[in-house]
Amino acid sequence: MVVLDRCTDRSSEIAHQLADVVIEGGWEIEGARRNLGIRSCSGEWILEADADEFVPADLAREIREVIRDERFDNYGIPVRNYIGKHYVKHGWGNGSFGKKTYKGLFRKGTKWWGDERVHPKTTYSGDERAGHNLQHGIDHYVDRDVSDMMQRLNNYTTQHARDMVDRGEANKIGLATAFRKFLSRFLKVYFRREAYKEKELGIMVALCGALYPLISHIKAGEEFERRGRQT
């Protein structure tokens, strides 16, 4: 089952050749698109993967094994992030600019996405049946190069700023607080999450992760003023 969001390449042609169900459209809210995909699945179990993620054979075998077990409703999947051809192991977290695991395998009806434009929050039912992480991971080709990282940072912060204004968070903290968060997050990613082991790419991961909330804060102020002028 494939959901295509405003694709302009050959994705539609390829999807119709390979998938049982193809849904095409345009969604401003990421969560709405993901929830539509979940509702449109007919199977008991759902494996959720983005277009830049690839399921290796060892992960596919493990998935087939664990879904025979009735103990859990969801499973965390480790993520192997690639920038270009480089496997970047360290520095990622389950936050704004990269994930090291995600609950991508779940029983239908137990997972829902929030209404944010970017990085929507997730809600799960049946906490008593919460799962655990799988052993094998998914390959995530997150960025082609450093320029691609910067473009992604620009897009993410624009969408997050709009979410902040919608939630009334544009002016909740000052610029000084946002800057302190930038410094603390950079140190956390670079040292505690060991991004320094990835050399130049590790610096970029730490910088982008730290700049995400700071740039979002600045853009939220611009978005708030823009909307005020339009009313």
N, CA and C atoms as a LAMMPS dump frame, in Angstrom:
ITEM: TIMESTEP
0
ITEM: NUMBER OF ATOMS
693
ITEM: BOX BOUNDS ff ff ff
-5.0000000000000000e+02 5.0000000000000000e+02
-5.0000000000000000e+02 5.0000000000000000e+02
-5.0000000000000000e+02 5.0000000000000000e+02
ITEM: ATOMS id mol type element x y z
1 1 1 N 0.861 -1.177 0
2 1 2 C 0 0 0
3 1 3 C 0.899 1.228 0
4 2 1 N 0.712 2.113 -0.988
5 2 2 C 1.593 3.269 -1.164
6 2 3 C 0.759 4.545 -1.142
7 3 1 N 1.223 5.527 -0.372
8 3 2 C 0.62 6.854 -0.373
9 3 3 C 1.62 7.806 -1.016
10 4 1 N 1.188 8.503 -2.06
11 4 2 C 2.046 9.437 -2.791
12 4 3 C 1.56 10.854 -2.542
13 5 1 N 2.458 11.699 -2.067
14 5 2 C 2.117 13.073 -1.71
15 5 3 C 2.767 14.03 -2.707
16 6 1 N 2.016 14.508 -3.68
17 6 2 C 2.468 15.509 -4.647
18 6 3 C 3.743 15.091 -5.374
19 7 1 N 3.825 13.839 -5.77
20 7 2 C 5.016 13.345 -6.465
21 7 3 C 5.015 13.822 -7.921
22 8 1 N 6.189 14.182 -8.407
23 8 2 C 6.32 14.685 -9.772
24 8 3 C 7.251 13.818 -10.612
25 9 1 N 7.74 12.717 -10.054
26 9 2 C 8.629 11.836 -10.809
27 9 3 C 7.837 10.607 -11.271
28 10 1 N 8.482 9.476 -11.404
29 10 2 C 7.823 8.261 -11.886
30 10 3 C 7.262 7.406 -10.744
31 11 1 N 7.137 7.996 -9.556
32 11 2 C 6.66 7.221 -8.409
33 11 3 C 5.281 6.611 -8.656
34 12 1 N 4.377 7.378 -9.239
35 12 2 C 3.022 6.883 -9.481
36 12 3 C 3.039 5.697 -10.436
37 13 1 N 3.785 5.824 -11.514
38 13 2 C 3.876 4.732 -12.493
39 13 3 C 4.428 3.459 -11.856
40 14 1 N 5.494 3.609 -11.081
41 14 2 C 6.131 2.443 -10.449
42 14 3 C 5.218 1.846 -9.393
43 15 1 N 4.582 2.705 -8.574
44 15 2 C 3.715 2.211 -7.51
45 15 3 C 2.541 1.415 -8.065
46 16 1 N 1.948 1.879 -9.142
47 16 2 C 0.807 1.161 -9.715
48 16 3 C 1.216 -0.191 -10.292
49 17 1 N 2.49 -0.357 -10.637
50 17 2 C 2.972 -1.638 -11.129
51 17 3 C 3.198 -2.635 -10.006
52 18 1 N 3.511 -2.145 -8.784
53 18 2 C 3.966 -3.019 -7.717
54 18 3 C 3.006 -3.134 -6.542
55 19 1 N 2.209 -2.108 -6.286
56 19 2 C 1.402 -2.083 -5.06
57 19 3 C -0.035 -2.525 -5.324
58 20 1 N -0.673 -3.057 -4.291
59 20 2 C -2.085 -3.423 -4.39
60 20 3 C -2.979 -2.19 -4.331
61 21 1 N -2.601 -1.205 -3.51
62 21 2 C -3.381 0.018 -3.342
63 21 3 C -2.441 1.207 -3.467
64 22 1 N -2.833 2.196 -4.257
65 22 2 C -2.061 3.43 -4.406
66 22 3 C -3.004 4.603 -4.16
67 23 1 N -2.627 5.478 -3.22
68 23 2 C -3.406 6.67 -2.909
69 23 3 C -2.566 7.882 -3.255
70 24 1 N -3.106 8.779 -4.086
71 24 2 C -2.379 9.976 -4.493
72 24 3 C -3.136 11.225 -4.055
73 25 1 N -2.38 12.244 -3.645
74 25 2 C -3.003 13.485 -3.218
75 25 3 C -1.972 14.465 -2.715
76 26 1 N -2.45 15.488 -2.029
77 26 2 C -1.568 16.491 -1.437
78 26 3 C -2.032 16.806 -0.03
79 27 1 N -1.135 16.684 0.929
80 27 2 C -1.465 16.885 2.334
81 27 3 C -0.502 17.891 2.946
82 28 1 N -1.032 18.961 3.524
83 28 2 C -0.185 19.898 4.254
84 28 3 C 0.235 19.308 5.584
85 29 1 N -0.649 18.5 6.193
86 29 2 C -0.391 17.902 7.505
87 29 3 C 0.135 16.49 7.322
88 30 1 N 1.363 16.256 7.779
89 30 2 C 1.974 14.936 7.628
90 30 3 C 1.169 13.854 8.341
91 31 1 N 0.693 14.173 9.551
92 31 2 C -0.055 13.177 10.316
93 31 3 C -1.305 12.713 9.606
94 32 1 N -1.994 13.616 8.924
95 32 2 C -3.208 13.249 8.196
96 32 3 C -2.896 12.263 7.078
97 33 1 N -1.798 12.486 6.379
98 33 2 C -1.394 11.572 5.32
99 33 3 C -1.06 10.19 5.876
100 34 1 N -0.322 10.164 6.974
101 34 2 C 0.067 8.879 7.555
102 34 3 C -1.152 8.122 8.103
103 35 1 N -2.068 8.835 8.736
104 35 2 C -3.256 8.167 9.269
105 35 3 C -4.129 7.6 8.16
106 36 1 N -4.208 8.303 7.032
107 36 2 C -4.954 7.775 5.893
108 36 3 C -4.328 6.477 5.398
109 37 1 N -3.016 6.454 5.327
110 37 2 C -2.339 5.234 4.914
111 37 3 C -2.618 4.075 5.853
112 38 1 N -2.589 4.344 7.157
113 38 2 C -2.858 3.298 8.147
114 38 3 C -4.285 2.784 8.002
115 39 1 N -5.252 3.691 7.876
116 39 2 C -6.647 3.276 7.746
117 39 3 C -6.885 2.462 6.477
118 40 1 N -6.102 2.721 5.448
119 40 2 C -6.318 2.068 4.164
120 40 3 C -5.69 0.683 4.09
121 41 1 N -4.886 0.325 5.067
122 41 2 C -4.287 -1.017 5.087
123 41 3 C -5.332 -2.044 5.505
124 42 1 N -5.278 -3.216 4.899
125 42 2 C -6.269 -4.261 5.172
126 42 3 C -5.735 -5.372 6.073
127 43 1 N -4.428 -5.442 6.246
128 43 2 C -3.862 -6.529 7.038
129 43 3 C -3.91 -6.261 8.527
130 44 1 N -3.663 -7.313 9.316
131 44 2 C -3.639 -7.166 10.773
132 44 3 C -2.407 -6.407 11.228
133 45 1 N -1.27 -6.616 10.547
134 45 2 C -0.014 -5.969 10.913
135 45 3 C 0.383 -4.962 9.841
136 46 1 N 0.995 -3.854 10.283
137 46 2 C 1.44 -2.798 9.383
138 46 3 C 2.923 -2.54 9.6
139 47 1 N 3.671 -2.523 8.507
140 47 2 C 5.063 -2.079 8.52
141 47 3 C 5.089 -0.716 7.834
142 48 1 N 5.444 0.319 8.572
143 48 2 C 5.428 1.683 8.065
144 48 3 C 6.843 2.091 7.675
145 49 1 N 7.023 2.434 6.408
146 49 2 C 8.347 2.825 5.917
147 49 3 C 8.202 3.984 4.959
148 50 1 N 9.152 4.919 5.013
149 50 2 C 9.154 6.059 4.111
150 50 3 C 9.844 5.696 2.798
151 51 1 N 9.751 6.613 1.84
152 51 2 C 10.289 6.349 0.507
153 51 3 C 11.811 6.215 0.511
154 52 1 N 12.47 6.79 1.51
155 52 2 C 13.933 6.721 1.554
156 52 3 C 14.427 5.628 2.491
157 53 1 N 13.556 4.672 2.826
158 53 2 C 13.923 3.57 3.716
159 53 3 C 13.816 2.243 2.977
160 54 1 N 14.734 1.341 3.286
161 54 2 C 14.834 0.048 2.605
162 54 3 C 14.896 -1.065 3.64
163 55 1 N 14.09 -2.103 3.435
164 55 2 C 14.016 -3.235 4.373
165 55 3 C 14.948 -4.345 3.89
166 56 1 N 16.076 -4.582 4.576
167 56 2 C 16.973 -5.665 4.181
168 56 3 C 16.351 -7.043 4.462
169 57 1 N 16.943 -8.063 3.887
170 57 2 C 16.398 -9.413 4.004
171 57 3 C 16.369 -9.9 5.448
172 58 1 N 17.397 -9.559 6.253
173 58 2 C 17.422 -10.043 7.634
174 58 3 C 16.3 -9.419 8.459
175 59 1 N 15.976 -8.157 8.206
176 59 2 C 14.86 -7.521 8.896
177 59 3 C 13.534 -8.127 8.437
178 60 1 N 13.396 -8.397 7.155
179 60 2 C 12.164 -9.004 6.643
180 60 3 C 11.911 -10.361 7.287
181 61 1 N 12.967 -11.164 7.446
182 61 2 C 12.805 -12.476 8.089
183 61 3 C 12.386 -12.323 9.54
184 62 1 N 13.005 -11.371 10.252
185 62 2 C 12.666 -11.173 11.659
186 62 3 C 11.222 -10.699 11.81
187 63 1 N 10.771 -9.82 10.919
188 63 2 C 9.393 -9.346 10.991
189 63 3 C 8.419 -10.507 10.831
190 64 1 N 8.67 -11.375 9.879
191 64 2 C 7.779 -12.521 9.661
192 64 3 C 7.721 -13.418 10.887
193 65 1 N 8.824 -13.483 11.615
194 65 2 C 8.862 -14.326 12.817
195 65 3 C 8.089 -13.699 13.975
196 66 1 N 8.307 -12.388 14.227
197 66 2 C 7.742 -11.787 15.435
198 66 3 C 6.238 -11.571 15.338
199 67 1 N 5.696 -11.389 14.127
200 67 2 C 4.256 -11.145 14.048
201 67 3 C 3.449 -12.409 14.324
202 68 1 N 4.119 -13.554 14.41
203 68 2 C 3.421 -14.781 14.827
204 68 3 C 3.217 -14.809 16.337
205 69 1 N 3.927 -13.923 17.046
206 69 2 C 3.848 -13.866 18.505
207 69 3 C 2.713 -12.934 18.912
208 70 1 N 1.863 -13.369 19.823
209 70 2 C 0.708 -12.568 20.245
210 70 3 C 1 -11.686 21.468
211 71 1 N 2.239 -11.627 21.935
212 71 2 C 2.522 -10.902 23.174
213 71 3 C 2.499 -9.396 23.002
214 72 1 N 2.892 -8.883 21.84
215 72 2 C 3.093 -7.448 21.687
216 72 3 C 2.259 -6.887 20.549
217 73 1 N 1.942 -5.575 20.673
218 73 2 C 1.185 -4.877 19.64
219 73 3 C 2.068 -4.004 18.76
220 74 1 N 3.294 -3.714 19.183
221 74 2 C 4.174 -2.885 18.362
222 74 3 C 5.633 -3.214 18.655
223 75 1 N 6.469 -2.905 17.679
224 75 2 C 7.899 -3.199 17.78
225 75 3 C 8.705 -1.997 17.287
226 76 1 N 9.768 -1.688 18.019
227 76 2 C 10.695 -0.663 17.578
228 76 3 C 11.678 -1.235 16.574
229 77 1 N 11.974 -0.455 15.544
230 77 2 C 12.9 -0.888 14.498
231 77 3 C 14.146 -0.011 14.553
232 78 1 N 15.334 -0.589 14.739
233 78 2 C 16.561 0.207 14.685
234 78 3 C 16.739 0.815 13.294
235 79 1 N 17.387 1.969 13.232
236 79 2 C 17.57 2.684 11.972
237 79 3 C 19.057 2.858 11.699
238 80 1 N 19.473 2.464 10.511
239 80 2 C 20.843 2.709 10.046
240 80 3 C 20.786 3.877 9.059
241 81 1 N 21.274 5.031 9.49
242 81 2 C 21.171 6.252 8.694
243 81 3 C 22.387 6.42 7.787
244 82 1 N 22.106 6.755 6.531
245 82 2 C 23.156 6.987 5.547
246 82 3 C 23.074 8.42 5.034
247 83 1 N 24.223 9.066 4.919
248 83 2 C 24.346 10.338 4.215
249 83 3 C 25.202 10.053 2.988
250 84 1 N 24.568 10.075 1.828
251 84 2 C 25.25 9.586 0.641
252 84 3 C 25.544 8.101 0.808
253 85 1 N 26.787 7.715 0.595
254 85 2 C 27.187 6.314 0.759
255 85 3 C 27.737 6.031 2.151
256 86 1 N 27.77 7.036 3.021
257 86 2 C 28.403 6.91 4.333
258 86 3 C 27.365 6.494 5.386
259 87 1 N 27.615 5.39 6.04
260 87 2 C 26.788 4.972 7.174
261 87 3 C 27.201 5.805 8.38
262 88 1 N 26.274 6.595 8.892
263 88 2 C 26.539 7.478 10.027
264 88 3 C 25.83 6.886 11.243
265 89 1 N 26.595 6.254 12.1
266 89 2 C 26.019 5.508 13.22
267 89 3 C 25.698 6.399 14.407
268 90 1 N 26.542 7.356 14.714
269 90 2 C 26.442 8.11 15.962
270 90 3 C 25.83 9.495 15.75
271 91 1 N 25.232 10.001 16.823
272 91 2 C 24.715 11.367 16.82
273 91 3 C 23.216 11.49 16.684
274 92 1 N 22.577 10.47 16.163
275 92 2 C 21.142 10.554 15.943
276 92 3 C 20.382 10.312 17.238
277 93 1 N 19.16 10.812 17.274
278 93 2 C 18.262 10.57 18.399
279 93 3 C 16.84 10.584 17.901
280 94 1 N 15.9 10.2 18.739
281 94 2 C 14.5 10.202 18.335
282 94 3 C 13.898 11.579 18.565
283 95 1 N 14.492 12.561 17.916
284 95 2 C 14.053 13.934 18.099
285 95 3 C 13.798 14.611 16.78
286 96 1 N 14.313 15.837 16.651
287 96 2 C 13.901 16.685 15.548
288 96 3 C 14.592 16.378 14.23
289 97 1 N 15.824 15.915 14.248
290 97 2 C 16.565 15.867 12.996
291 97 3 C 17.122 14.488 12.653
292 98 1 N 16.634 13.47 13.271
293 98 2 C 17.104 12.139 12.944
294 98 3 C 16.648 11.138 13.974
295 99 1 N 16.436 9.922 13.556
296 99 2 C 15.94 8.896 14.463
297 99 3 C 16.889 7.704 14.459
298 100 1 N 17.027 7.076 15.627
299 100 2 C 17.825 5.859 15.697
300 100 3 C 16.942 4.631 15.854
301 101 1 N 15.713 4.806 16.3
302 101 2 C 14.706 3.74 16.323
303 101 3 C 13.343 4.393 16.095
304 102 1 N 12.385 3.604 15.664
305 102 2 C 11.008 4.077 15.577
306 102 3 C 10.07 2.874 15.614
307 103 1 N 8.868 3.074 16.129
308 103 2 C 7.89 1.987 16.22
309 103 3 C 7.186 1.85 14.883
310 104 1 N 7.853 1.183 13.971
311 104 2 C 7.349 1.085 12.608
312 104 3 C 6.595 -0.188 12.307
313 105 1 N 6.583 -1.147 13.22
314 105 2 C 5.835 -2.393 13.037
315 105 3 C 4.792 -2.471 14.132
316 106 1 N 3.52 -2.502 13.762
317 106 2 C 2.466 -2.438 14.777
318 106 3 C 1.187 -3.095 14.268
319 107 1 N 0.38 -3.524 15.216
320 107 2 C -0.916 -4.095 14.895
321 107 3 C -1.884 -2.964 14.509
322 108 1 N -2.649 -3.166 13.45
323 108 2 C -3.561 -2.127 12.994
324 108 3 C -4.536 -1.743 14.104
325 109 1 N -4.744 -0.428 14.257
326 109 2 C -5.649 0.081 15.273
327 109 3 C -4.976 0.441 16.578
328 110 1 N -3.639 0.318 16.633
329 110 2 C -2.933 0.611 17.879
330 110 3 C -2.024 1.833 17.782
331 111 1 N -1.938 2.469 16.618
332 111 2 C -1.051 3.615 16.447
333 111 3 C -1.743 4.695 15.634
334 112 1 N -1.637 5.96 16.1
335 112 2 C -2.188 7.103 15.383
336 112 3 C -1.179 8.239 15.416
337 113 1 N -1.228 9.059 14.366
338 113 2 C -0.35 10.22 14.265
339 113 3 C -1.108 11.497 14.613
340 114 1 N -0.384 12.493 15.15
341 114 2 C -0.971 13.779 15.487
342 114 3 C -1.16 14.654 14.26
343 115 1 N -1.576 15.896 14.482
344 115 2 C -1.931 16.792 13.376
345 115 3 C -0.861 17.83 13.081
346 116 1 N 0.391 17.54 13.407
347 116 2 C 1.477 18.472 13.1
348 116 3 C 1.927 18.316 11.639
349 117 1 N 2.501 19.401 11.106
350 117 2 C 2.999 19.382 9.732
351 117 3 C 4.26 18.543 9.603
352 118 1 N 5.107 18.584 10.618
353 118 2 C 6.371 17.861 10.573
354 118 3 C 6.594 17.198 11.929
355 119 1 N 7.15 15.982 11.903
356 119 2 C 7.382 15.205 13.116
357 119 3 C 6.136 15.127 13.996
358 120 1 N 5.01 14.682 13.441
359 120 2 C 3.803 14.597 14.279
360 120 3 C 3.989 13.614 15.422
361 121 1 N 3.335 13.913 16.529
362 121 2 C 3.394 13.037 17.698
363 121 3 C 2.608 11.762 17.421
364 122 1 N 2.972 10.698 18.107
365 122 2 C 2.281 9.426 17.939
366 122 3 C 1.589 9.017 19.228
367 123 1 N 0.459 8.356 19.077
368 123 2 C -0.314 7.833 20.199
369 123 3 C -0.496 6.337 19.997
370 124 1 N -0.354 5.587 21.09
371 124 2 C -0.477 4.135 21.023
372 124 3 C -1.525 3.663 22.015
373 125 1 N -2.227 2.619 21.652
374 125 2 C -3.168 1.993 22.572
375 125 3 C -2.572 0.695 23.088
376 126 1 N -3.136 0.202 24.171
377 126 2 C -2.682 -1.079 24.7
378 126 3 C -1.27 -1.032 25.24
379 127 1 N -0.993 -0.083 26.159
380 127 2 C 0.362 0.039 26.691
381 127 3 C 0.843 -1.245 27.36
382 128 1 N -0.106 -2.028 27.869
383 128 2 C 0.293 -3.269 28.522
384 128 3 C 0.856 -4.278 27.523
385 129 1 N 0.64 -4.026 26.246
386 129 2 C 1.151 -4.915 25.21
387 129 3 C 2.239 -4.234 24.388
388 130 1 N 2.841 -3.188 24.971
389 130 2 C 3.897 -2.475 24.255
390 130 3 C 5.042 -3.42 23.926
391 131 1 N 5.642 -3.206 22.786
392 131 2 C 6.651 -4.141 22.319
393 131 3 C 8.065 -3.776 22.714
394 132 1 N 9.003 -4.369 22.017
395 132 2 C 10.415 -4.096 22.249
396 132 3 C 11.098 -3.928 20.901
397 133 1 N 12.37 -3.572 20.916
398 133 2 C 13.082 -3.318 19.672
399 133 3 C 13.462 -4.621 18.972
400 134 1 N 13.351 -4.601 17.659
401 134 2 C 13.831 -5.719 16.867
402 134 3 C 15.359 -5.712 16.839
403 135 1 N 15.923 -6.833 16.468
404 135 2 C 17.378 -6.952 16.427
405 135 3 C 17.949 -6.33 15.156
406 136 1 N 17.283 -6.541 14.046
407 136 2 C 17.798 -6.055 12.768
408 136 3 C 17.155 -4.719 12.411
409 137 1 N 17.89 -3.909 11.643
410 137 2 C 17.454 -2.549 11.373
411 137 3 C 17.072 -2.293 9.933
412 138 1 N 16.452 -1.128 9.729
413 138 2 C 16.074 -0.654 8.405
414 138 3 C 17.138 0.321 7.918
415 139 1 N 17.409 0.324 6.617
416 139 2 C 18.383 1.252 6.039
417 139 3 C 17.671 2.533 5.63
418 140 1 N 18.126 3.658 6.172
419 140 2 C 17.5 4.953 5.929
420 140 3 C 18.486 5.846 5.185
421 141 1 N 18.197 6.118 3.909
422 141 2 C 19.054 6.988 3.101
423 141 3 C 18.551 8.415 3.274
424 142 1 N 18.946 9 4.405
425 142 2 C 18.308 10.222 4.908
426 142 3 C 18.67 11.452 4.087
427 143 1 N 19.912 11.565 3.633
428 143 2 C 20.349 12.724 2.845
429 143 3 C 21.338 12.263 1.778
430 144 1 N 21.312 12.959 0.635
431 144 2 C 22.276 12.634 -0.424
432 144 3 C 23.662 13.19 -0.112
433 145 1 N 23.7 14.377 0.515
434 145 2 C 24.965 15.036 0.826
435 145 3 C 24.682 16.147 1.824
436 146 1 N 25.704 16.944 2.134
437 146 2 C 25.549 18.019 3.116
438 146 3 C 24.565 19.073 2.625
439 147 1 N 24.588 19.38 1.339
440 147 2 C 23.629 20.352 0.796
441 147 3 C 22.199 19.87 1.002
442 148 1 N 21.986 18.575 0.83
443 148 2 C 20.657 18.003 1.047
444 148 3 C 20.25 18.127 2.517
445 149 1 N 21.223 17.95 3.42
446 149 2 C 20.944 18.135 4.848
447 149 3 C 20.453 19.548 5.13
448 150 1 N 21.111 20.547 4.537
449 150 2 C 20.75 21.929 4.774
450 150 3 C 19.366 22.255 4.203
451 151 1 N 19.048 21.682 3.046
452 151 2 C 17.718 21.886 2.474
453 151 3 C 16.648 21.267 3.363
454 152 1 N 16.948 20.101 3.918
455 152 2 C 15.99 19.443 4.811
456 152 3 C 15.802 20.272 6.081
457 153 1 N 16.9 20.815 6.615
458 153 2 C 16.798 21.663 7.798
459 153 3 C 15.921 22.881 7.51
460 154 1 N 16.089 23.492 6.347
461 154 2 C 15.282 24.659 5.992
462 154 3 C 13.803 24.299 5.894
463 155 1 N 13.5 23.173 5.27
464 155 2 C 12.108 22.757 5.117
465 155 3 C 11.49 22.392 6.458
466 156 1 N 12.211 21.616 7.264
467 156 2 C 11.684 21.191 8.564
468 156 3 C 11.399 22.385 9.466
469 157 1 N 12.318 23.335 9.51
470 157 2 C 12.134 24.467 10.417
471 157 3 C 10.977 25.361 9.966
472 158 1 N 10.775 25.481 8.667
473 158 2 C 9.632 26.268 8.168
474 158 3 C 8.321 25.638 8.601
475 159 1 N 8.207 24.326 8.421
476 159 2 C 6.968 23.642 8.79
477 159 3 C 6.762 23.632 10.306
478 160 1 N 7.852 23.436 11.051
479 160 2 C 7.741 23.421 12.512
480 160 3 C 7.351 24.798 13.038
481 161 1 N 7.855 25.849 12.428
482 161 2 C 7.498 27.203 12.838
483 161 3 C 6 27.433 12.672
484 162 1 N 5.431 26.938 11.603
485 162 2 C 3.989 27.08 11.389
486 162 3 C 3.203 26.316 12.444
487 163 1 N 3.701 25.133 12.796
488 163 2 C 3.055 24.37 13.873
489 163 3 C 3.122 25.138 15.191
490 164 1 N 4.264 25.77 15.472
491 164 2 C 4.421 26.534 16.708
492 164 3 C 3.429 27.68 16.788
493 165 1 N 3.233 28.371 15.679
494 165 2 C 2.272 29.478 15.663
495 165 3 C 0.854 28.952 15.854
496 166 1 N 0.529 27.841 15.219
497 166 2 C -0.801 27.251 15.373
498 166 3 C -1.084 26.892 16.827
499 167 1 N -0.045 26.441 17.546
500 167 2 C -0.223 26.021 18.935
501 167 3 C -0.026 27.167 19.925
502 168 1 N 0.223 28.38 19.427
503 168 2 C 0.43 29.517 20.303
504 168 3 C 1.76 29.503 21.012
505 169 1 N 2.794 28.909 20.418
506 169 2 C 4.097 28.776 21.049
507 169 3 C 5.137 29.741 20.487
508 170 1 N 4.724 30.61 19.584
509 170 2 C 5.7 31.46 18.892
510 170 3 C 6.462 32.364 19.845
511 171 1 N 5.821 32.86 20.896
512 171 2 C 6.456 33.833 21.79
513 171 3 C 6.6 33.322 23.219
514 172 1 N 6.583 32.007 23.397
515 172 2 C 6.635 31.468 24.751
516 172 3 C 8.018 31.546 25.366
517 173 1 N 9.056 31.494 24.552
518 173 2 C 10.418 31.6 25.066
519 173 3 C 11.133 32.724 24.323
520 174 1 N 12.15 33.294 24.949
521 174 2 C 12.906 34.365 24.333
522 174 3 C 14.062 33.838 23.5
523 175 1 N 14.683 34.739 22.755
524 175 2 C 15.794 34.355 21.898
525 175 3 C 16.977 33.835 22.711
526 176 1 N 17.214 34.423 23.888
527 176 2 C 18.333 33.967 24.721
528 176 3 C 18.137 32.522 25.157
529 177 1 N 16.908 32.179 25.541
530 177 2 C 16.614 30.796 25.935
531 177 3 C 16.783 29.853 24.754
532 178 1 N 16.308 30.28 23.592
533 178 2 C 16.449 29.452 22.39
534 178 3 C 17.922 29.235 22.048
535 179 1 N 18.739 30.268 22.241
536 179 2 C 20.161 30.133 21.943
537 179 3 C 20.84 29.195 22.934
538 180 1 N 20.443 29.269 24.225
539 180 2 C 21.006 28.339 25.215
540 180 3 C 20.64 26.903 24.864
541 181 1 N 19.426 26.706 24.367
542 181 2 C 19.021 25.362 23.953
543 181 3 C 19.857 24.883 22.769
544 182 1 N 20.193 25.807 21.875
545 182 2 C 21.06 25.456 20.751
546 182 3 C 22.41 24.941 21.253
547 183 1 N 23.016 25.654 22.203
548 183 2 C 24.313 25.245 22.729
549 183 3 C 24.232 23.909 23.454
550 184 1 N 23.22 23.754 24.305
551 184 2 C 23.114 22.513 25.086
552 184 3 C 22.827 21.32 24.182
553 185 1 N 22.01 21.534 23.146
554 185 2 C 21.697 20.419 22.254
555 185 3 C 22.912 20.035 21.425
556 186 1 N 23.674 21.024 20.965
557 186 2 C 24.886 20.701 20.199
558 186 3 C 25.824 19.844 21.032
559 187 1 N 26.054 20.239 22.296
560 187 2 C 26.95 19.483 23.164
561 187 3 C 26.399 18.08 23.425
562 188 1 N 25.077 17.976 23.602
563 188 2 C 24.463 16.674 23.85
564 188 3 C 24.665 15.743 22.666
565 189 1 N 24.391 16.247 21.458
566 189 2 C 24.512 15.409 20.267
567 189 3 C 25.977 15.095 19.98
568 190 1 N 26.842 16.086 20.085
569 190 2 C 28.232 15.893 19.68
570 190 3 C 29 15.001 20.65
571 191 1 N 28.742 15.151 21.969
572 191 2 C 29.504 14.382 22.95
573 191 3 C 28.721 13.189 23.501
574 192 1 N 27.526 13.42 24.049
575 192 2 C 26.805 12.313 24.671
576 192 3 C 26.369 11.274 23.641
577 193 1 N 25.906 11.734 22.477
578 193 2 C 25.509 10.798 21.427
579 193 3 C 26.659 10.45 20.503
580 194 1 N 27.839 10.968 20.814
581 194 2 C 29.093 10.585 20.182
582 194 3 C 29.153 10.907 18.689
583 195 1 N 28.547 12.027 18.302
584 195 2 C 28.635 12.428 16.899
585 195 3 C 30.07 12.726 16.488
586 196 1 N 30.926 13.057 17.445
587 196 2 C 32.322 13.36 17.125
588 196 3 C 33.02 12.189 16.444
589 197 1 N 32.51 10.972 16.641
590 197 2 C 33.116 9.803 16.012
591 197 3 C 32.904 9.784 14.504
592 198 1 N 31.953 10.583 14.015
593 198 2 C 31.648 10.614 12.579
594 198 3 C 32.387 11.743 11.856
595 199 1 N 33.32 12.403 12.55
596 199 2 C 34.159 13.449 11.964
597 199 3 C 33.308 14.583 11.375
598 200 1 N 33.557 14.954 10.093
599 200 2 C 32.869 16.112 9.524
600 200 3 C 31.351 15.925 9.504
601 201 1 N 30.907 14.735 9.138
602 201 2 C 29.466 14.503 9.092
603 201 3 C 28.854 14.554 10.485
604 202 1 N 29.617 14.153 11.486
605 202 2 C 29.14 14.244 12.862
606 202 3 C 28.924 15.688 13.293
607 203 1 N 29.821 16.565 12.859
608 203 2 C 29.64 17.992 13.155
609 203 3 C 28.353 18.5 12.512
610 204 1 N 28.081 18.074 11.291
611 204 2 C 26.867 18.518 10.603
612 204 3 C 25.614 17.982 11.294
613 205 1 N 25.644 16.731 11.731
614 205 2 C 24.498 16.173 12.447
615 205 3 C 24.237 16.954 13.726
616 206 1 N 25.305 17.265 14.463
617 206 2 C 25.153 18.017 15.714
618 206 3 C 24.666 19.437 15.451
619 207 1 N 25.225 20.086 14.429
620 207 2 C 24.809 21.445 14.107
621 207 3 C 23.343 21.509 13.682
622 208 1 N 22.95 20.62 12.787
623 208 2 C 21.562 20.634 12.299
624 208 3 C 20.591 20.309 13.425
625 209 1 N 20.948 19.33 14.262
626 209 2 C 20.082 18.991 15.381
627 209 3 C 19.939 20.137 16.364
628 210 1 N 21.008 20.889 16.568
629 210 2 C 20.974 22.014 17.504
630 210 3 C 20.311 23.246 16.898
631 211 1 N 20.513 23.449 15.596
632 211 2 C 19.925 24.613 14.933
633 211 3 C 18.421 24.468 14.733
634 212 1 N 17.933 23.254 14.706
635 212 2 C 16.509 23.028 14.419
636 212 3 C 15.596 23.845 15.338
637 213 1 N 15.704 23.756 16.676
638 213 2 C 14.796 24.554 17.508
639 213 3 C 15.083 26.052 17.437
640 214 1 N 16.351 26.45 17.278
641 214 2 C 16.682 27.872 17.224
642 214 3 C 16.111 28.517 15.965
643 215 1 N 16.347 27.905 14.808
644 215 2 C 15.822 28.465 13.56
645 215 3 C 14.299 28.417 13.557
646 216 1 N 13.722 27.344 14.093
647 216 2 C 12.263 27.254 14.168
648 216 3 C 11.702 28.401 14.996
649 217 1 N 12.369 28.733 16.099
650 217 2 C 11.928 29.838 16.955
651 217 3 C 11.954 31.164 16.197
652 218 1 N 13.03 31.409 15.46
653 218 2 C 13.144 32.665 14.715
654 218 3 C 12.105 32.724 13.605
655 219 1 N 11.931 31.614 12.893
656 219 2 C 10.944 31.588 11.819
657 219 3 C 9.52 31.704 12.362
658 220 1 N 9.273 31.152 13.554
659 220 2 C 7.938 31.262 14.158
660 220 3 C 7.588 32.717 14.419
661 221 1 N 8.581 33.526 14.844
662 221 2 C 8.342 34.945 15.038
663 221 3 C 7.977 35.638 13.735
664 222 1 N 8.673 35.274 12.655
665 222 2 C 8.352 35.837 11.342
666 222 3 C 6.947 35.423 10.891
667 223 1 N 6.621 34.153 11.09
668 223 2 C 5.3 33.646 10.684
669 223 3 C 4.192 34.324 11.48
670 224 1 N 4.429 34.542 12.774
671 224 2 C 3.433 35.208 13.618
672 224 3 C 3.168 36.63 13.124
673 225 1 N 4.241 37.356 12.814
674 225 2 C 4.088 38.711 12.304
675 225 3 C 3.415 38.719 10.937
676 226 1 N 3.744 37.764 10.086
677 226 2 C 3.146 37.691 8.759
678 226 3 C 1.639 37.478 8.844
679 227 1 N 1.247 36.567 9.717
680 227 2 C -0.201 36.315 9.869
681 227 3 C -0.916 37.532 10.454
682 228 1 N -0.22 38.266 11.344
683 228 2 C -0.823 39.466 11.926
684 228 3 C -1.073 40.524 10.877
685 229 1 N -0.175 40.659 9.908
686 229 2 C -0.351 41.65 8.843
687 229 3 C -1.494 41.285 7.901
688 230 1 N -1.772 39.955 7.805
689 230 2 C -2.807 39.496 6.884
690 230 3 C -4.208 39.621 7.455
691 231 1 N -4.321 39.82 8.786
692 231 2 C -5.653 39.899 9.402
693 231 3 C -6.114 41.357 9.507
